[in-house]
Amino acid sequence: MPDLIAAWSPEQKNAFGKTPITFQHKLPESRLFEDEALARVLDAYPAELYDINLFDFDADGQHTMRTGARGRRSGREVLEGVKEGRIWVQLRRAESWYPKLGPLIEEAFAGISGQAKGFRPIQLNGQLILSAPGAKVPFHADAPGVVLFHLRGRKRIWIYPPDETHMPQKGMENILLKQQTEDLPYRREMDAAAQVFDLEPGLAAAWPLHAPHRIENLGTFNVSLSVDYQTWESRLINGAHYANGVFRRWGLPVAAMGKTPALARAALWAASLGLKRARLVEDRIKGFERSFELGMDAPPETRLRAET
């Protein structure tokens, strides 16, 4: 698909990776995200890469998450269930398991690399996300870099500074050590520091590494493609956080990442390779249980049209 990523302004080129930006793309023109195509993908997708989540929010924006299973539902039934409920379906490793999508992800990032100075991703991992009209994604931060390509519907994203107030260094260490999920403590007053964008089909958003964000759908069924990327810089930073997290548990001093020179980050990354192999820190998030199955035993907001 020619010119998959629209030409960027000088401001966008300079801002990428430093501050949040949005830019135009042509992925919706591929027709890979229409109902028939999505139903076929949902039918064929491996169960172990298929997440169905339901977030419940209180008046202060705090949340709890329930994780469900598809059960024996067809792809079309799952799609209709998403459209009518509050569930959020994520298909992981989309670059590999949605074969027609993989080349477009590569092409999109080639277009980004051609405009963002020095940006050379070494790993890409796509998640195709289908979410209900009233779905929300809580305040969280991702360990890898992320570009969010919006494809259908309308959503609003709040992007916060990756500073100690919003994304404490210890929190990212715990995320990388798998001591906690990517979800973070949230307070409404944090919104004053956020940049807010409304995403329409054909618009993408990108933000600095580890910048926290949250998302709300604006009354429509949504489809988005979230692509995690790794560069050598992000890999070194995350490795340094991992090593620092172990050292912090041993009572050793840990410097702020912003004050850690590049050579020291590289040394910490090298140390993290051995620390990971030694498995000194137990993974605390590997055992999420699925608490409902789409259908009659599911929460009412996840039931399918055929049963209501």
Contacts in CASP RR format, 6 or more apart in sequence:
PFRMAT RR
TARGET T0000
AUTHOR 0000-0000-0000
METHOD contacts of the structure
MODEL  1
MPDLIAAWSPEQKNAFGKTPITFQHKLPESRLFEDEALARVLDAYPAELY
DINLFDFDADGQHTMRTGARGRRSGREVLEGVKEGRIWVQLRRAESWYPK
LGPLIEEAFAGISGQAKGFRPIQLNGQLILSAPGAKVPFHADAPGVVLFH
LRGRKRIWIYPPDETHMPQKGMENILLKQQTEDLPYRREMDAAAQVFDLE
PGLAAAWPLHAPHRIENLGTFNVSLSVDYQTWESRLINGAHYANGVFRRW
GLPVAAMGKTPALARAALWAASLGLKRARLVEDRIKGFERSFELGMDAPP
ETRLRAET
1 26 0 8 1.000
1 29 0 8 1.000
1 30 0 8 1.000
1 104 0 8 1.000
1 107 0 8 1.000
3 26 0 8 1.000
4 25 0 8 1.000
4 26 0 8 1.000
4 27 0 8 1.000
4 104 0 8 1.000
4 107 0 8 1.000
4 108 0 8 1.000
4 111 0 8 1.000
5 23 0 8 1.000
5 24 0 8 1.000
5 25 0 8 1.000
5 26 0 8 1.000
5 108 0 8 1.000
5 111 0 8 1.000
5 112 0 8 1.000
5 115 0 8 1.000
6 23 0 8 1.000
6 24 0 8 1.000
6 25 0 8 1.000
6 26 0 8 1.000
7 115 0 8 1.000
8 16 0 8 1.000
8 23 0 8 1.000
8 115 0 8 1.000
8 116 0 8 1.000
12 21 0 8 1.000
12 23 0 8 1.000
12 115 0 8 1.000
13 115 0 8 1.000
13 116 0 8 1.000
13 117 0 8 1.000
14 117 0 8 1.000
15 21 0 8 1.000
16 112 0 8 1.000
16 115 0 8 1.000
16 116 0 8 1.000
16 119 0 8 1.000
16 206 0 8 1.000
17 116 0 8 1.000
17 119 0 8 1.000
17 206 0 8 1.000
17 207 0 8 1.000
17 208 0 8 1.000
17 209 0 8 1.000
18 208 0 8 1.000
19 195 0 8 1.000
19 207 0 8 1.000
19 208 0 8 1.000
20 159 0 8 1.000
20 195 0 8 1.000
20 197 0 8 1.000
20 205 0 8 1.000
20 206 0 8 1.000
20 207 0 8 1.000
20 208 0 8 1.000
20 211 0 8 1.000
21 205 0 8 1.000
21 206 0 8 1.000
21 207 0 8 1.000
22 197 0 8 1.000
22 199 0 8 1.000
22 203 0 8 1.000
22 204 0 8 1.000
22 205 0 8 1.000
22 206 0 8 1.000
23 203 0 8 1.000
23 204 0 8 1.000
23 206 0 8 1.000
24 202 0 8 1.000
24 203 0 8 1.000
24 204 0 8 1.000
25 108 0 8 1.000
25 149 0 8 1.000
25 202 0 8 1.000
25 203 0 8 1.000
25 204 0 8 1.000
26 202 0 8 1.000
27 33 0 8 1.000
27 104 0 8 1.000
27 108 0 8 1.000
27 149 0 8 1.000
27 151 0 8 1.000
27 202 0 8 1.000
27 225 0 8 1.000
28 151 0 8 1.000
28 152 0 8 1.000
28 201 0 8 1.000
28 202 0 8 1.000
30 100 0 8 1.000
30 104 0 8 1.000
31 37 0 8 1.000
32 98 0 8 1.000
32 100 0 8 1.000
32 101 0 8 1.000
32 104 0 8 1.000
33 151 0 8 1.000
33 152 0 8 1.000
33 223 0 8 1.000
35 76 0 8 1.000
35 79 0 8 1.000
38 75 0 8 1.000
38 79 0 8 1.000
38 130 0 8 1.000
38 223 0 8 1.000
39 74 0 8 1.000
39 75 0 8 1.000
39 76 0 8 1.000
39 79 0 8 1.000
40 75 0 8 1.000
41 91 0 8 1.000
41 98 0 8 1.000
41 128 0 8 1.000
42 74 0 8 1.000
42 75 0 8 1.000
42 76 0 8 1.000
42 78 0 8 1.000
42 79 0 8 1.000
42 89 0 8 1.000
42 91 0 8 1.000
43 74 0 8 1.000
43 75 0 8 1.000
45 91 0 8 1.000
45 97 0 8 1.000
46 97 0 8 1.000
47 69 0 8 1.000
47 70 0 8 1.000
49 91 0 8 1.000
49 92 0 8 1.000
49 93 0 8 1.000
49 97 0 8 1.000
50 70 0 8 1.000
50 89 0 8 1.000
50 90 0 8 1.000
50 91 0 8 1.000
50 92 0 8 1.000
51 67 0 8 1.000
51 89 0 8 1.000
51 90 0 8 1.000
51 91 0 8 1.000
51 92 0 8 1.000
52 67 0 8 1.000
52 68 0 8 1.000
52 69 0 8 1.000
52 70 0 8 1.000
52 87 0 8 1.000
52 88 0 8 1.000
52 89 0 8 1.000
52 290 0 8 1.000
52 294 0 8 1.000
52 302 0 8 1.000
53 65 0 8 1.000
53 66 0 8 1.000
53 67 0 8 1.000
53 68 0 8 1.000
53 87 0 8 1.000
53 88 0 8 1.000
53 89 0 8 1.000
53 90 0 8 1.000
54 65 0 8 1.000
54 66 0 8 1.000
54 67 0 8 1.000
54 68 0 8 1.000
54 86 0 8 1.000
54 87 0 8 1.000
54 88 0 8 1.000
54 292 0 8 1.000
54 299 0 8 1.000
54 301 0 8 1.000
54 302 0 8 1.000
55 63 0 8 1.000
55 64 0 8 1.000
55 65 0 8 1.000
55 86 0 8 1.000
55 88 0 8 1.000
55 135 0 8 1.000
55 136 0 8 1.000
55 137 0 8 1.000
55 138 0 8 1.000
56 63 0 8 1.000
56 64 0 8 1.000
56 65 0 8 1.000
56 66 0 8 1.000
57 63 0 8 1.000
57 136 0 8 1.000
57 138 0 8 1.000
60 187 0 8 1.000
60 188 0 8 1.000
61 138 0 8 1.000
61 186 0 8 1.000
61 188 0 8 1.000
62 186 0 8 1.000
63 136 0 8 1.000
63 138 0 8 1.000
63 183 0 8 1.000
65 138 0 8 1.000
65 183 0 8 1.000
66 291 0 8 1.000
66 292 0 8 1.000
66 299 0 8 1.000
67 288 0 8 1.000
67 289 0 8 1.000
67 290 0 8 1.000
67 291 0 8 1.000
68 290 0 8 1.000
68 291 0 8 1.000
68 292 0 8 1.000
68 293 0 8 1.000
68 294 0 8 1.000
68 298 0 8 1.000
69 290 0 8 1.000
69 292 0 8 1.000
69 293 0 8 1.000
69 294 0 8 1.000
70 78 0 8 1.000
70 293 0 8 1.000
70 294 0 8 1.000
71 293 0 8 1.000
71 294 0 8 1.000
73 294 0 8 1.000
73 295 0 8 1.000
73 304 0 8 1.000
77 294 0 8 1.000
77 304 0 8 1.000
77 306 0 8 1.000
78 89 0 8 1.000
78 294 0 8 1.000
78 304 0 8 1.000
79 130 0 8 1.000
80 304 0 8 1.000
80 305 0 8 1.000
81 87 0 8 1.000
81 132 0 8 1.000
81 294 0 8 1.000
81 302 0 8 1.000
81 303 0 8 1.000
81 304 0 8 1.000
81 305 0 8 1.000
82 88 0 8 1.000
82 89 0 8 1.000
82 130 0 8 1.000
82 131 0 8 1.000
82 132 0 8 1.000
82 221 0 8 1.000
83 132 0 8 1.000
83 133 0 8 1.000
83 221 0 8 1.000
84 132 0 8 1.000
84 304 0 8 1.000
84 305 0 8 1.000
85 132 0 8 1.000
85 133 0 8 1.000
85 134 0 8 1.000
85 301 0 8 1.000
85 302 0 8 1.000
85 303 0 8 1.000
86 132 0 8 1.000
86 134 0 8 1.000
86 135 0 8 1.000
86 301 0 8 1.000
86 302 0 8 1.000
87 131 0 8 1.000
87 132 0 8 1.000
87 135 0 8 1.000
87 294 0 8 1.000
87 301 0 8 1.000
87 302 0 8 1.000
88 129 0 8 1.000
88 130 0 8 1.000
88 131 0 8 1.000
88 132 0 8 1.000
88 135 0 8 1.000
88 137 0 8 1.000
89 129 0 8 1.000
89 130 0 8 1.000
89 131 0 8 1.000
90 127 0 8 1.000
90 128 0 8 1.000
90 129 0 8 1.000
90 130 0 8 1.000
91 97 0 8 1.000
91 98 0 8 1.000
91 127 0 8 1.000
91 128 0 8 1.000
91 129 0 8 1.000
91 130 0 8 1.000
92 125 0 8 1.000
92 126 0 8 1.000
92 127 0 8 1.000
93 125 0 8 1.000
93 126 0 8 1.000
93 127 0 8 1.000
94 101 0 8 1.000
94 102 0 8 1.000
94 105 0 8 1.000
94 126 0 8 1.000
94 127 0 8 1.000
94 128 0 8 1.000
94 225 0 8 1.000
95 101 0 8 1.000
95 102 0 8 1.000
95 105 0 8 1.000
95 106 0 8 1.000
95 124 0 8 1.000
95 125 0 8 1.000
95 126 0 8 1.000
95 227 0 8 1.000
96 102 0 8 1.000
98 128 0 8 1.000
101 128 0 8 1.000
101 225 0 8 1.000
105 124 0 8 1.000
105 126 0 8 1.000
105 225 0 8 1.000
105 227 0 8 1.000
106 124 0 8 1.000
108 147 0 8 1.000
108 149 0 8 1.000
108 227 0 8 1.000
109 121 0 8 1.000
109 124 0 8 1.000
109 147 0 8 1.000
109 227 0 8 1.000
109 229 0 8 1.000
112 119 0 8 1.000
112 147 0 8 1.000
113 119 0 8 1.000
113 120 0 8 1.000
113 121 0 8 1.000
119 231 0 8 1.000
120 231 0 8 1.000
120 232 0 8 1.000
121 229 0 8 1.000
121 230 0 8 1.000
121 231 0 8 1.000
122 230 0 8 1.000
122 231 0 8 1.000
122 232 0 8 1.000
122 235 0 8 1.000
123 229 0 8 1.000
123 230 0 8 1.000
124 227 0 8 1.000
124 228 0 8 1.000
124 229 0 8 1.000
125 144 0 8 1.000
125 227 0 8 1.000
125 228 0 8 1.000
125 229 0 8 1.000
126 225 0 8 1.000
126 226 0 8 1.000
126 227 0 8 1.000
126 228 0 8 1.000
127 225 0 8 1.000
127 226 0 8 1.000
127 227 0 8 1.000
127 228 0 8 1.000
128 223 0 8 1.000
128 224 0 8 1.000
128 225 0 8 1.000
129 222 0 8 1.000
129 223 0 8 1.000
129 224 0 8 1.000
129 225 0 8 1.000
129 226 0 8 1.000
130 221 0 8 1.000
130 222 0 8 1.000
130 223 0 8 1.000
131 137 0 8 1.000
131 155 0 8 1.000
131 217 0 8 1.000
131 221 0 8 1.000
131 222 0 8 1.000
131 223 0 8 1.000
131 224 0 8 1.000
132 217 0 8 1.000
132 221 0 8 1.000
132 222 0 8 1.000
132 301 0 8 1.000
133 217 0 8 1.000
133 219 0 8 1.000
133 220 0 8 1.000
133 221 0 8 1.000
133 222 0 8 1.000
134 216 0 8 1.000
134 217 0 8 1.000
134 219 0 8 1.000
135 216 0 8 1.000
135 217 0 8 1.000
135 222 0 8 1.000
136 214 0 8 1.000
136 215 0 8 1.000
136 216 0 8 1.000
136 217 0 8 1.000
137 214 0 8 1.000
137 215 0 8 1.000
137 216 0 8 1.000
138 183 0 8 1.000
138 186 0 8 1.000
138 214 0 8 1.000
139 160 0 8 1.000
139 183 0 8 1.000
139 184 0 8 1.000
139 185 0 8 1.000
139 186 0 8 1.000
139 190 0 8 1.000
139 212 0 8 1.000
139 213 0 8 1.000
139 214 0 8 1.000
140 181 0 8 1.000
140 182 0 8 1.000
140 183 0 8 1.000
140 184 0 8 1.000
140 212 0 8 1.000
140 213 0 8 1.000
140 214 0 8 1.000
141 162 0 8 1.000
141 167 0 8 1.000
141 172 0 8 1.000
141 175 0 8 1.000
141 182 0 8 1.000
141 184 0 8 1.000
141 210 0 8 1.000
141 211 0 8 1.000
141 212 0 8 1.000
141 213 0 8 1.000
142 182 0 8 1.000
142 210 0 8 1.000
142 228 0 8 1.000
143 172 0 8 1.000
143 175 0 8 1.000
143 176 0 8 1.000
143 182 0 8 1.000
143 210 0 8 1.000
143 238 0 8 1.000
144 209 0 8 1.000
144 228 0 8 1.000
144 229 0 8 1.000
144 230 0 8 1.000
144 234 0 8 1.000
144 238 0 8 1.000
145 209 0 8 1.000
145 228 0 8 1.000
145 229 0 8 1.000
145 230 0 8 1.000
145 234 0 8 1.000
146 206 0 8 1.000
146 207 0 8 1.000
146 226 0 8 1.000
146 227 0 8 1.000
146 228 0 8 1.000
146 229 0 8 1.000
147 204 0 8 1.000
147 205 0 8 1.000
147 206 0 8 1.000
147 226 0 8 1.000
147 227 0 8 1.000
147 229 0 8 1.000
148 157 0 8 1.000
148 199 0 8 1.000
148 204 0 8 1.000
148 205 0 8 1.000
148 206 0 8 1.000
148 224 0 8 1.000
148 225 0 8 1.000
148 226 0 8 1.000
148 227 0 8 1.000
149 202 0 8 1.000
149 204 0 8 1.000
149 224 0 8 1.000
149 225 0 8 1.000
149 226 0 8 1.000
149 227 0 8 1.000
150 199 0 8 1.000
150 200 0 8 1.000
150 201 0 8 1.000
150 202 0 8 1.000
150 203 0 8 1.000
150 204 0 8 1.000
150 205 0 8 1.000
150 222 0 8 1.000
150 224 0 8 1.000
151 201 0 8 1.000
151 202 0 8 1.000
151 223 0 8 1.000
151 224 0 8 1.000
151 225 0 8 1.000
152 201 0 8 1.000
152 220 0 8 1.000
152 221 0 8 1.000
152 222 0 8 1.000
152 223 0 8 1.000
153 200 0 8 1.000
153 201 0 8 1.000
153 217 0 8 1.000
153 218 0 8 1.000
153 220 0 8 1.000
153 221 0 8 1.000
153 222 0 8 1.000
153 223 0 8 1.000
154 198 0 8 1.000
154 199 0 8 1.000
154 200 0 8 1.000
154 217 0 8 1.000
154 218 0 8 1.000
154 219 0 8 1.000
154 220 0 8 1.000
154 222 0 8 1.000
155 198 0 8 1.000
155 199 0 8 1.000
155 215 0 8 1.000
155 216 0 8 1.000
155 217 0 8 1.000
155 218 0 8 1.000
155 222 0 8 1.000
155 224 0 8 1.000
156 196 0 8 1.000
156 197 0 8 1.000
156 198 0 8 1.000
156 199 0 8 1.000
156 215 0 8 1.000
156 216 0 8 1.000
156 218 0 8 1.000
157 196 0 8 1.000
157 197 0 8 1.000
157 199 0 8 1.000
157 205 0 8 1.000
157 213 0 8 1.000
157 214 0 8 1.000
157 215 0 8 1.000
158 191 0 8 1.000
158 194 0 8 1.000
158 195 0 8 1.000
158 196 0 8 1.000
158 213 0 8 1.000
158 214 0 8 1.000
158 215 0 8 1.000
159 194 0 8 1.000
159 195 0 8 1.000
159 196 0 8 1.000
159 197 0 8 1.000
159 205 0 8 1.000
159 207 0 8 1.000
159 211 0 8 1.000
159 212 0 8 1.000
159 213 0 8 1.000
160 166 0 8 1.000
160 167 0 8 1.000
160 190 0 8 1.000
160 193 0 8 1.000
160 194 0 8 1.000
160 211 0 8 1.000
160 212 0 8 1.000
160 213 0 8 1.000
161 167 0 8 1.000
161 193 0 8 1.000
161 211 0 8 1.000
162 208 0 8 1.000
162 209 0 8 1.000
162 210 0 8 1.000
162 211 0 8 1.000
162 212 0 8 1.000
165 190 0 8 1.000
165 193 0 8 1.000
166 184 0 8 1.000
166 190 0 8 1.000
166 193 0 8 1.000
166 212 0 8 1.000
167 184 0 8 1.000
167 210 0 8 1.000
167 211 0 8 1.000
167 212 0 8 1.000
169 241 0 8 1.000
169 244 0 8 1.000
169 254 0 8 1.000
169 256 0 8 1.000
169 257 0 8 1.000
170 245 0 8 1.000
170 248 0 8 1.000
171 180 0 8 1.000
171 184 0 8 1.000
172 210 0 8 1.000
172 241 0 8 1.000
173 241 0 8 1.000
173 242 0 8 1.000
173 244 0 8 1.000
173 245 0 8 1.000
173 248 0 8 1.000
174 180 0 8 1.000
174 245 0 8 1.000
175 181 0 8 1.000
175 182 0 8 1.000
176 238 0 8 1.000
176 239 0 8 1.000
176 241 0 8 1.000
176 242 0 8 1.000
176 245 0 8 1.000
177 242 0 8 1.000
177 245 0 8 1.000
177 246 0 8 1.000
177 281 0 8 1.000
178 281 0 8 1.000
178 283 0 8 1.000
178 284 0 8 1.000
178 285 0 8 1.000
178 286 0 8 1.000
179 281 0 8 1.000
179 284 0 8 1.000
179 285 0 8 1.000
180 284 0 8 1.000
180 285 0 8 1.000
181 285 0 8 1.000
184 212 0 8 1.000
186 214 0 8 1.000
197 205 0 8 1.000
198 218 0 8 1.000
199 205 0 8 1.000
199 224 0 8 1.000
207 213 0 8 1.000
209 234 0 8 1.000
209 237 0 8 1.000
235 269 0 8 1.000
236 262 0 8 1.000
236 265 0 8 1.000
236 266 0 8 1.000
236 268 0 8 1.000
236 269 0 8 1.000
237 257 0 8 1.000
237 265 0 8 1.000
238 269 0 8 1.000
239 265 0 8 1.000
239 268 0 8 1.000
239 269 0 8 1.000
239 272 0 8 1.000
240 257 0 8 1.000
240 260 0 8 1.000
240 264 0 8 1.000
240 265 0 8 1.000
240 268 0 8 1.000
240 269 0 8 1.000
240 272 0 8 1.000
241 257 0 8 1.000
242 272 0 8 1.000
242 275 0 8 1.000
242 276 0 8 1.000
243 268 0 8 1.000
243 269 0 8 1.000
243 271 0 8 1.000
243 272 0 8 1.000
243 275 0 8 1.000
244 254 0 8 1.000
244 255 0 8 1.000
244 257 0 8 1.000
244 268 0 8 1.000
245 254 0 8 1.000
246 272 0 8 1.000
246 275 0 8 1.000
246 280 0 8 1.000
246 281 0 8 1.000
247 253 0 8 1.000
247 254 0 8 1.000
248 254 0 8 1.000
249 281 0 8 1.000
255 264 0 8 1.000
257 265 0 8 1.000
260 268 0 8 1.000
292 298 0 8 1.000
292 299 0 8 1.000
292 302 0 8 1.000
294 302 0 8 1.000
294 303 0 8 1.000
294 304 0 8 1.000
295 302 0 8 1.000
295 303 0 8 1.000
295 304 0 8 1.000
295 307 0 8 1.000
296 303 0 8 1.000
296 307 0 8 1.000
END
